[in-house]
């Protein structure tokens, strides 16, 4: 993903709400599975890291991205935005490189 595509996704992410929250139990297999399902349905997902989660949001973002085979668009404060292109439910058309 190049910077133009990342900037486009950041703009789209500004208008969506967080649909998942990471709490004190941190990353569980069930949470990773729910992120995968959300990415398959929406392509672009925003996740909130709650204050009772003691892990670093950036480390969490890259760990989730690795487990779900997605890309980290951005991490701002305690918000994570992930993107994974869907083959069958294509909703977002990225700008060309």
N, C-alpha and C positions, 0 to 999 in steps of 0.2 A: 504494500500500500504506500503510495507516495504522499507528499505533504498536501497536495491539492485535494486528493480524495479524503484524507484525514480531516482537513478543514471543512469539507462539505458535510462529513458525518458529525463533526462537532456542532455545526449549525443545526442539523436535524435533532441532535440530542438535547439541545437547549429547550426544545418544545415538548419533550416527553417527560413523564414522571417516573420515578423509581418504582420498579415493580417487584424487586426483591430486596431483602434486608439481611445483612450478615450480623448476627448477634454474638453473644458470649460463647456459643458452641463453635464459632468460627466455621471453617470449611468441613462440612460433612459430605459423605458420598451422596446423600439425598439432596443436599443443596446443589452440588455439582450437577446432578441429574436434572434438577429443576431449571438451572441456568441453560443447560443443553436444550431442553424442551422450549424454553422461552426464545432462545436464539433461532431455533428451527421455525418457530411461528412468526417471529418479528424481525429477525436479522439484526436489529439494533436494540440493545438492552442497557438500561441504567440500573445500577445497584447501589444501595446505600450501605455504608458501614456504620453500624450503631456505636454509640459511645462506650457501651459495655464490652465491645470487642477490642481486645488489647493488641491485636496484630496490626502491622503496618498496611494501610490500604494499597500502596504500590506493590508490595510483595504479594498481597492477596490477589490483586488484579492479574499479575503475570502468572500466578499459580493457576487461577481459574482459566485464563486464556490457554495455558498449556494443556490443561485437562479437557477442555471443551474444543480444542483446536480452533479457537477464535483469535481475534486480534484486539489488543487494547487500543481504543481510540484516544482516551484520555483518563487521567485521574486528577480530580480537583478536590482538594480537601478530603472529605470522606465519601465522595461519589466516584463510582467507576462506570465507564461506558465501554461496552464491548460490541464488536461487530463480527458476524459470521455470515458469509454469503450463502443463501439458500438456493439449492438447485431446483426444487419444485415449487416453492412459494416465494418467488422473487418479487420483492416490493420496492427495493431501493436500487436505483440505477446510478452507479458511480460515474463521475466524470472520467473521460479517457486520460491516459497518462501523458 
